[in-house]
């Protein structure tokens, strides 16, 4: 049980940390934010560090580090601008490209009779939406769209009886 509390506290500390700045050493980022949820090899010798807060968290930071170990970019990718950019070139993307773009999804479900999967990400919004991407059985992205977060279908404590 103690281990869970430590993980929760460290996760919350990472959420409160300011974003890394260009030129900052990777070691400082790791000291402040902890172990990334994933690492991705990018073109040009860049490594992308993923700091996801899922499955119920609403942020995923992608921090790009050059071959010299310095931050070149840091972006919170779970937002409508990132989703719009993703939708413009989503079709034909592989699972690996999708992960490098939006990070680890909060939820993965099988795609039913058509095969494949649907991946979903919660993001900061006042509407009860999440962003979903359908992936074919061949591992290729078909499309991405907004959907109603099923947590919104939970019964309300204030419902008339």
LOTI-33752 format. One record per atom (N, C-alpha, C): residue in three letters; z, y, x. Coordinates in steps of 0.02 Angstrom, whole numbers, padded with zeros to 5 digits, always signed. Each point is the difference from the previous one (the first is absolute). Layout:
<rs>
ALAZYX ...
</rs>
This chain:
<rs>
UNK+00000-00059+00041 UNK+00000+00059-00041 UNK+00000+00063+00043 UNK+00038-00003+00055 UNK+00003+00058+00045 UNK-00069+00016+00028 UNK-00039-00051+00014 UNK-00067+00011+00027 UNK-00043+00040-00050 UNK+00006-00016-00064 UNK-00039+00037-00051 UNK+00019+00073-00001 UNK+00064+00015+00005 UNK+00022+00070+00000 UNK-00027+00037+00060 UNK-00001-00033+00057 UNK-00027+00032+00060 UNK-00074+00015-00010 UNK-00037-00048-00027 UNK-00072+00011-00012 UNK-00012+00057-00050 UNK+00041+00003-00052 UNK-00007+00053-00049 UNK+00013+00068+00031 UNK+00054+00005+00038 UNK+00016+00064+00033 UNK-00055+00021+00048 UNK-00025-00047+00040 UNK-00054+00016+00047 UNK-00063+00021-00037 UNK-00015-00032-00056 UNK-00059+00018-00039 UNK+00006+00070-00028 UNK+00059+00016-00026 UNK+00011+00067-00027 UNK-00004+00053+00055 UNK+00025-00016+00058 UNK-00004+00047+00056 UNK-00072+00013+00019 UNK-00041-00052-00002 UNK-00071+00009+00016 UNK-00034+00044-00052 UNK+00020-00006-00063 UNK-00029+00041-00053 UNK+00017+00074+00011 UNK+00059+00014+00026 UNK+00022+00068+00008 UNK-00026+00032+00064 UNK-00026-00039+00045 UNK-00022+00026+00065 UNK-00063+00043-00009 UNK-00006+00055+00037 UNK-00061+00040-00004 UNK-00058-00040+00029 UNK-00062+00016-00021 UNK-00057-00037+00026 UNK-00008+00011+00075 UNK-00027-00050+00035 UNK-00013+00008+00071 UNK-00051+00055+00012 UNK+00005+00032+00057 UNK-00045+00054+00019 UNK-00050-00024+00052 UNK-00061+00028+00000 UNK-00048-00017+00051 UNK+00029+00011+00070 UNK-00011-00048+00044 UNK+00026+00003+00067 UNK+00067-00033+00010 UNK+00035-00014-00055 UNK+00065-00032+00004 UNK-00007-00071+00027 UNK+00043-00022+00045 UNK-00004-00069+00026 UNK+00015-00052-00054 UNK-00036-00055+00003 UNK+00011-00055-00047 UNK+00073-00022+00001 UNK+00031-00001+00058 UNK+00070-00022+00006 UNK+00047+00043-00042 UNK-00014+00065-00004 UNK+00041+00044-00042 UNK-00009-00016-00074 UNK-00062-00014-00019 UNK-00014-00018-00070 UNK+00038-00063-00018 UNK-00004-00050+00042 UNK+00034-00064-00013 UNK+00076+00009+00000 UNK+00026+00042+00044 UNK+00072+00012+00001 UNK+00024+00032-00064 UNK-00041+00044-00029 UNK+00020+00036-00061 UNK-00015-00041-00063 UNK-00059-00033-00002 UNK-00022-00033-00061 UNK+00009-00075+00000 UNK+00016-00029+00057 UNK+00010-00072+00004 UNK-00065-00038+00009 UNK+00003-00065-00011 UNK-00058-00043+00009 UNK-00051+00012-00055 UNK-00063+00009+00016 UNK-00051+00009-00051 UNK-00009-00063-00042 UNK-00021+00009-00063 UNK-00012-00057-00043 UNK-00063-00037+00021 UNK-00045+00034+00036 UNK-00061-00033+00026 UNK-00029+00044+00056 UNK-00041-00032+00041 UNK-00038+00034+00053 UNK-00073-00021-00008 UNK-00045+00049+00005 UNK-00071-00014-00007 UNK-00038+00029+00060 UNK-00046-00040+00027 UNK-00044+00024+00053 UNK-00055+00042-00032 UNK-00010+00060+00025 UNK-00050+00046-00025 UNK-00052+00012+00055 UNK-00057+00029-00017 UNK-00050+00015+00051 UNK+00026+00048+00053 UNK-00028-00005+00060 UNK+00017+00046+00053 UNK+00067-00013+00033 UNK+00027-00060-00007 UNK+00063-00016+00032 UNK+00061+00027-00036 UNK-00009+00025-00061 UNK+00055+00027-00040 UNK+00035-00057-00035 UNK+00066+00005-00005 UNK+00040-00047-00040 UNK+00029+00038-00059 UNK-00008-00027-00060 UNK+00028+00031-00060 UNK+00065-00036-00017 UNK+00053+00038-00004 UNK+00065-00026-00019 UNK+00011+00014-00074 UNK+00017-00051-00038 UNK+00012+00008-00072 UNK+00075+00000-00012 UNK+00023+00050-00037 UNK+00070+00003-00021 UNK+00000+00004-00077 UNK+00003-00059-00032 UNK-00003-00004-00073 UNK+00071-00007-00028 UNK+00010+00028-00059 UNK+00065-00003-00033 UNK-00001-00046-00061 UNK-00055-00037-00010 UNK-00008-00045-00057 UNK+00050-00056+00000 UNK+00004-00039-00054 UNK-00047+00001-00055 UNK+00013+00055-00051 UNK+00060+00027-00003 UNK+00014+00051-00050 UNK-00003+00070+00029 UNK-00004+00006+00066 UNK-00007+00065+00031 UNK-00067+00030-00016 UNK-00005+00065+00007 UNK-00061+00035-00019 UNK-00034+00036+00058 UNK+00018-00018+00061 UNK-00032+00030+00057 UNK-00019-00052+00052 UNK-00055+00012+00033 UNK-00020-00039+00059 UNK-00028+00049+00050 UNK+00032+00004+00057 UNK-00023+00043+00055 UNK-00042-00042+00047 UNK-00058+00026+00018 UNK-00043-00029+00052 UNK+00003+00047+00059 UNK+00023-00026+00056 UNK+00007+00040+00061 UNK-00047-00029+00053 UNK-00049+00040+00020 UNK-00048-00021+00051 UNK+00026+00019+00069 UNK-00003-00050+00046 UNK+00024+00009+00068 UNK-00057-00017+00047 UNK-00013+00044+00048 UNK-00055-00013+00047 UNK+00021-00050+00054 UNK-00048-00016+00044 UNK+00013-00050+00053 UNK+00055+00022+00048 UNK+00012+00066+00004 UNK+00053+00025+00044 UNK+00069-00001-00034 UNK+00002-00023-00063 UNK+00064-00005-00035 UNK+00023+00065-00033 UNK-00047+00045-00016 UNK+00016+00064-00031 UNK-00029+00003-00071 UNK+00037+00030-00046 UNK-00022+00008-00069 UNK-00060+00047-00002 UNK-00053-00021-00035 UNK-00058+00042-00010 UNK-00005+00025-00073 UNK+00030-00038-00047 UNK-00001+00019-00070 UNK+00055-00037-00037 UNK+00025+00031-00053 UNK+00050-00033-00044 UNK-00014+00023-00071 UNK-00012-00048-00045 UNK-00018+00016-00069 UNK+00037-00044-00049 UNK+00025+00030-00053 UNK+00028-00038-00056 UNK-00060-00016-00044 UNK-00018-00064-00006 UNK-00064-00019-00030 UNK+00003-00018-00074 UNK+00060-00004-00028 UNK+00004-00016-00071 UNK+00003+00064-00040 UNK-00059+00028-00012 UNK-00007+00061-00039 UNK-00070+00002-00030 UNK-00010+00044-00049 UNK-00064+00001-00035 UNK-00059+00019+00044 UNK+00011+00043+00049 UNK-00055+00019+00046 UNK-00023-00061+00041 UNK+00048-00039+00024 UNK-00018-00061+00038 UNK-00035-00051-00044 UNK+00023-00006-00062 UNK-00031-00048-00046 UNK-00071+00021-00016 UNK-00012+00065-00010 UNK-00068+00025-00014 UNK-00046-00014+00059 UNK+00024+00013+00061 UNK-00040-00014+00060 UNK-00014-00075+00005 UNK+00050-00041-00016 UNK-00008-00072+00002 UNK-00054-00022-00050 UNK+00004+00026-00061 UNK-00047-00021-00052 UNK-00072+00016+00019 UNK-00011+00052+00039 UNK-00067+00020+00019 UNK-00034-00052+00044 UNK+00038-00040+00036 UNK-00030-00050+00044 UNK+00034-00069-00004 UNK+00033-00014-00056 UNK+00039-00062-00006 UNK-00043-00063-00005 UNK-00052+00003-00040 UNK-00040-00060-00013 UNK-00028-00028+00066 UNK+00013-00064+00011 UNK-00024-00033+00060 UNK+00050-00002+00057 UNK+00056+00034-00007 UNK+00052-00001+00051 UNK+00032-00069+00003 UNK+00024-00020+00057 UNK+00037-00063+00007 UNK+00074+00012-00014 UNK+00037-00054-00009 UNK+00073+00005-00008 UNK+00031+00037+00060 UNK-00024-00017+00059 UNK+00028+00031+00061 UNK-00013+00075+00001 UNK-00060+00021-00020 UNK-00015+00072-00003 UNK+00043+00034-00052 UNK+00011-00033-00056 UNK+00042+00027-00053 UNK+00072+00009+00026 UNK+00026-00049+00034 UNK+00068+00006+00028 UNK+00004+00057+00049 UNK-00050+00009+00042 UNK+00000+00055+00048 UNK-00004+00068-00034 UNK-00027+00001-00061 UNK-00009+00063-00036 UNK+00060+00019-00043 UNK+00024-00047-00042 UNK+00055+00014-00046 UNK+00065-00035+00017 UNK-00002-00047+00046 UNK+00061-00035+00019 UNK+00017-00058-00046 UNK+00057-00029+00013 UNK+00023-00059-00038 UNK+00012+00019-00073 UNK-00029-00037-00047 UNK+00011+00017-00070 UNK+00070-00018-00023 UNK+00022+00033-00052 UNK+00065-00015-00029 UNK-00001-00066-00038 UNK-00059-00018-00024 UNK-00006-00062-00039 UNK-00070-00028+00009 UNK-00004-00067+00001 UNK-00063-00036+00002 UNK+00001-00052-00056 UNK-00054-00001-00039 UNK-00005-00050-00054 UNK-00068-00033+00004 UNK-00002-00063-00022 UNK-00064-00034-00001 UNK-00044+00032-00053 UNK-00066-00004+00010 UNK-00048+00034-00043 UNK-00020-00038-00062 UNK+00035-00052-00019 UNK-00016-00036-00062 UNK-00061-00045+00007 UNK-00038-00007-00053 UNK-00056-00046-00001 UNK-00055+00019+00048 UNK-00003+00063+00020 UNK-00053+00022+00046 UNK+00018-00015+00073 UNK+00060-00021+00012 UNK+00023-00010+00069 UNK+00017+00066+00031 UNK+00015-00001+00063 UNK+00017+00061+00034 UNK+00071+00023-00015 UNK+00013+00064+00014 UNK+00066+00028-00008 UNK-00004+00072-00024 UNK+00057+00024-00025 UNK+00009+00071-00015 UNK+00061+00022+00039 UNK-00010+00051+00043 UNK+00055+00028+00039 UNK+00019+00067-00031 UNK+00065+00014-00001 UNK+00025+00061-00033 UNK+00048+00038+00045 UNK-00005+00067-00003 UNK+00044+00044+00038 UNK+00031+00052-00047 UNK+00065+00008+00003 UNK+00033+00055-00034 UNK-00006+00062+00045 UNK-00002+00058-00030 UNK-00007+00061+00039 UNK+00037+00057-00036 UNK+00014+00055+00035 UNK+00037+00055-00031 UNK-00041+00033-00056 UNK+00023-00008-00061 UNK-00034+00031-00057 UNK+00050+00007-00057 UNK-00011+00049-00043 UNK+00043+00007-00059 UNK-00025-00044-00057 UNK-00061-00025+00006 UNK-00026-00047-00049 UNK+00020-00070+00021 UNK+00002-00045-00045 UNK+00021-00068+00016 UNK-00062-00042+00018 UNK-00029+00017+00057 UNK-00061-00033+00023 UNK+00011-00032+00067 UNK-00043-00047+00016 UNK-00007-00025+00068 UNK-00074-00007+00014 UNK-00017-00006+00064 UNK-00070-00007+00019 UNK-00013-00074+00013 UNK-00055-00025-00028 UNK-00016-00071+00006 UNK-00069-00010+00029 UNK-00006-00052+00041 UNK-00064-00018+00032 UNK-00014-00073-00016 UNK-00061-00013-00025 UNK-00020-00069-00012 UNK-00040-00026+00060 UNK+00017-00061+00019 UNK-00031-00033+00058 UNK-00030-00066-00025 UNK-00063-00012+00015 UNK-00032-00062-00021 UNK+00026-00060+00038 UNK-00018-00060-00025 UNK+00021-00062+00032 UNK-00026-00005+00072 UNK-00052+00038+00015 UNK-00029+00001+00067 UNK+00038+00048+00048 UNK+00052+00033-00026 UNK+00040+00046+00041 UNK-00029+00069+00006 UNK-00050+00016-00041 UNK-00033+00065+00003 UNK+00025+00044-00059 UNK+00015+00063+00015 UNK+00023+00047-00051 UNK-00056+00014-00050 UNK+00017-00003-00064 UNK-00047+00016-00053 UNK+00006+00073-00022 UNK+00061+00021-00015 UNK+00011+00069-00021 UNK+00075+00017+00000 UNK+00014+00062-00012 UNK+00069+00024-00005 UNK+00006+00047-00059 UNK+00057-00002-00033 UNK+00011+00043-00059 UNK+00075+00007-00014 UNK+00016+00047-00042 UNK+00070+00010-00020 UNK+00015-00046-00059 UNK+00062-00024-00003 UNK+00022-00041-00056 UNK+00071+00020-00018 UNK+00022-00023-00058 UNK+00068+00013-00023 UNK+00047-00046+00038 UNK+00051+00028+00031 UNK+00051-00039+00036 UNK+00039-00040-00052 UNK+00003-00067+00007 UNK+00035-00041-00050 UNK+00074+00016-00007 UNK+00029+00033+00049 UNK+00070+00020-00006 UNK+00009+00049-00057 UNK-00053+00033-00022 UNK+00004+00048-00055 UNK+00006-00035-00068 UNK-00018-00064-00001 UNK+00004-00037-00063 UNK+00069-00027-00014 UNK+00047+00013+00045 UNK+00069-00025-00010 UNK+00030+00035-00060 UNK+00041-00036-00038 UNK+00031+00032-00058 UNK+00045+00058+00021 UNK+00001+00051-00040 UNK+00040+00059+00014 UNK+00071-00009-00027 UNK+00048+00027+00036 UNK+00070-00002-00023 UNK+00009+00044-00062 UNK-00046+00046-00011 UNK+00007+00048-00055 UNK-00041-00019-00061 UNK-00029-00059+00000 UNK-00041-00020-00057 UNK+00043-00010-00062 UNK-00025+00021-00059 UNK+00039-00010-00062 UNK+00010-00074-00013 UNK+00056-00017-00029 UNK+00015-00070-00013 UNK-00003-00017-00072 
</rs>
